[in-house]
Structure formats: structure tokens, C-alpha cells
């Protein structure tokens, strides 16, 4: 459903505002007009002798064993353990008992027996960092990318971005294009993950803002600006050298940011 970027040399990304990420021992109450985004610092937890892989399903443990490198395996375990513990906290349910299914578009979702609260969620992880978005009765998607030097940024943009986005990218000063590339990428990916659409379906069907002078916004979907107006797009700052975005169906929703593993979770 999603596409990964080549990983080369790191470039600078604006630092996060630490005060915007609050530690919580238990998932707080989730209101109908809220989206909760959980930050999981994988490197800190994966090297700390934790994670409790026992809450994972046999299929998840099997998937973890397929990773060639131990660090990747441990980060997979941490991120999926965090997902289960966070959702289990909202549902007041043993995380090991949670069961997941795939929607018709192959998007992960809770199985029907956990449907009464109608929790919707999305997980994204990259090198050293994961974000988990949780909301009620709304399509939601989140994407986080490690900001590194992508020599092929403009050819990749030509392939995956809309014509209008490519024009905008080329108009930016050269020193701003790398950050703008990742900003555009994460905003598109967050929407695609929210809808379950494949990236190939959206090559020229989706347009987002990504200029440093513009707030995050979905401009059009298949040329339809009214359809785009049904979505809220938010820029997230999980930490230095990361760019992230959240997409959720609706407008005027409150986005609350939480830390897992630092004052909550496995910490």
C-alpha cells in the first residue's frame, strides 16, 4: 500500500517541541472530536532489554523473525507491542487478546468483536521512530519518515507527485527542496494510509500543500476540492531528523500528542 524511500545521508530537520508530547501512564479518555497521536522512540526501547514480545500474536512473532537484522526485528516488536498496549488501554482489554483483520483495501483494523467503541488506528514506523494515531469512527492515517539525503528526490517526485506539486517543488530554493520533498511525501502517504489507497492509484489524483509558507492542507482529490475539504491534514514534529503528517476525515478535530515508553507503556 505504501512505498519506502531510499536511505542515504541525513539532512537537518527542525527540532520538535518537547512540551507538545505528553507522557501518560494510561491512554487518556478519547473524545469524539479528538485524534490521539502516540510517539514511540524505538531506538531507546529496542536497546533497553524490553520489549515484551509475549503480547504479540503468533503471526506477528513470525513476521518479526523474518527480519534479517536484529535491530529491525526489535523495532518491529516494540512498535507492534506499543500498538497493542495502547489499543488495549483504550479498550480496557488484555493487549494479547486483541485480534486484527484487513479491510477490503488491506488496511489493518480491529476485529468485529472489538468494534463497539469503533476505535480506528494507524501505525507508521521508520528508522528509530514510530507514530500511532487513534480516533473514533473516522478514517485516519499517519506517516513518519527519517529525513536523509535522497539524491533521487526530484526523479522520485516526478514519478509520485502530482504535476502541480512538481511545479511547486521546482520553484522552491534549492536549499528548501529536500525538506519540502519529505513534507509532501508524508502528507500524501498519511492520506493514502487513511483511505487504504495504493500509491500508484494517486500519482496525479492527489495534491497537498508543502511549502514552508503554507499550513498543511489537502488541496484536491481527483481534482475535487470539496472532497479534499472533508479531510484535516496536520504536520507533526516527532523529533530532530524526522518529518511526519496526520490525515483524518473531518474538520476542526483536536490533535493531542502522547509519549509511549517514557512515563507510560514499558517505561
N, C-alpha and C positions, 0 to 999 in steps of 0.2 A: 504493500500500500504506500509506503514511503520510500524515499531514496536517500542514501547516505553520501556525504561529501568526502572527497579525498582529504587526507590529513597530512599536512606538511608543517611549515614553520609557523609558530604562534605570532599573532599580532596583538596590539593593545586593544582592550575593550574597557569602557567606562566602569568604574567600581560600583558595586551595589551599595545601597543604603541599608546598613545592617538593621537599623531600627524598624525597617519595614517588614522584617521577617521575625515573627514572634514564636518563642518556644512554647509548647503546650504539652502537658503530661498526657492528656487525653484529647481526642478530637472534640472540638467545641460544638455547640449546637449549630446546625446548618439551617439557615433561614431560606425561604423560597426565593428570595431576591439576592442571594449570595452565591459566590463561587469561592471555594477554598482551594488555594494552591499550596502544596507542601513541597519544601525543598529538602532533598536528601543528598548530603555530601558523601558520595560513595567512597572516595579515597580514604577519608577519615575512618569510616565504619568498616570498610573491607579489609583494612590493615590492622584493625583493633582486636582481632581474635574473636569477634562476634560472628558472623550473623547466625541467627537461629534458623537454619535451613529446614528444621523439622516442621515448620508450618506450611511448607510448600507441598504441592501435590506431586504424586509420582511423575506425572508428565513434566512438571516444572523442574524437578530434580534431574530427570533425564535430559531435558534441554540444557540445563546448566553443565552437565558433563560433556556436552558436545563442543564446548569452547576449548580451543587449543591452549590458550594462555590462562594460567591460574588467576591472574588479576581480573581478566574479563569474566571468568567464571564467578568469582566472588562478588564482583559488581552486579552481575545478573541476580545472584542470590539476594544481595542486600536490597536492590530496587524492588524485587518482587515480594520479598518479605515485608518491606515497608508498605507496599500496596495492600497486602493482606491485613497487616496490623491496623493501618489507617481505616480501611473499609470495615474491618471487624469492630473497631472502636465506634464508628458511626452507627453500626447495626447492633451493637452490644452482643456480638456473636464471636465465638471462637474463630480466630483467623484461619486455622487449619481446616475448618468446616466449610469455608466459602467455596463455591463452585462457579466456574466461569463458562460462558458459551460465546460463540461468534454470531454476530448478526448476519443478515443476508449480504452485507457488504464486508464481511470478515472483520468487523470491529469488535474487540473484546467487550463483553458486558456481563453483569451478574446473571446467574441462572434464575429462572422464574420464581423459585421458592424464596428468593431474597428480594422480590420485586415490590412488596408493599410500600417501602419508603421511596421506591423509584430513584435510587441513587444512580447517577451517571458519573463516569470517571474516565480519565485518560492518563496514560503514563508515557513519558519520554525520557530517555537517558542517553548520555553521551559520555565522553571521557571524564570520569570523576564526579559527575553530577547527574541527578535525576530530578524531575518535577512530576508531581501527581496532582491533577486537577479533579475536584469533586464538586458536584452540584446536584440539584433535584430536578428531575423531569425535563432536562434541557440537554441538547446535544452540546458536547464540549470537547475541545481538543487543545493540546499543549505541545509545544516543541521547544527543545533546548539544543543549542549547538556550541561546541567548543570553537572559539574563534582562532583560526590558524591561517597561515598564508596559503591561499588557493591560487596557484599560478594560473589555473584554467578558469578563473572566476567568470570572465566575460564570455568565453565559449559555453560554459555551463548555463549562464544567464540566457544566452541566445537560444539554448535548447529548451529551457524550462520556464523562463519568464515570458510574460505577455509582450507584444510589440511596444505598448505604451511604457511598460516597466523598463524595457531595454533602452528606450529613448531617454527616460529619466536617469537611468544609471549612467549612461554615457555623458550626460550633461553635468554630472557632479564632478567636482575637482578630483584629480587622481587620488589624492590622499584620503578622500572620503569613500571611495568606491568599495573598498574591502569591507568596511563596517556596514555599508548600505547593502551590499550583496547578502551578508548573513542576516541582516534585518529583514530584507524582503523574503529570503528563503524561509525563515522561521514563521513569519506571518502567513505565508501561503501554506506551509506544512500544518500549522495549527488548524487552519480552516479545513484542509483536506482530511486531517485526522478526526475532526469533529463530525464531518459528513460521511467518512468512510470511503471517499472517492480516491481513486488511484491518481498518482501524479501525472500519468500520461493522459488522463481524461481532461486535464485542466491547462494544457500548455498555453492556449490563447483564450481560455474561458474565464480567467480569474485575474483580478487586478487589485493590488493593495498599495497603500502609501508606505514609503520607507525613507523619504528624505528627512534629514535631521531637523528640518524646519516644520515638519508636519506631524501631528499626532497619529497614532496607529488607527487605521480605519480600513475596512473592506470597501473598495471603491465600486466594483461591479462584479457580478457573477453572470457569465454568459451574456455580457452586455447589458444586464438588467441592474440598474442602480437601486431600484426599490427592493429587489431580492437581497442585495448587499446590505441595505439598511436594516434588515431583520437580524443582523449579527453585530455583536460587540467584539471588537478586537483590542487587545491590551498588550503593550510592551512590558516585559518583565526583566528585572535585573538580578539574577540569582548569584552573581559574583564576578570578580575580575576575570576576563578572558572568556566569558560566556554571553551569548545573546539568546533571548527566549521570547516567546509570544504565547498568548492565550486567545482562543476563539470560542465564543459561546453564543448560542442562539438566544436573542433577546436584546434589550437595551436597558440602560440605567441600573445594571446589576453591580453590587458591591463586591469587589475582589479583595479577599483577606488572605494574607500570606503567613505561612507557618513553617517552622523548622521541625523536622523529624530527626531524632537521634541526638539532639542537643537540648536536653531538658525534657524529652519525651521519647517514645519508641524504645530503642535498645540502649539509649544512653544510660 
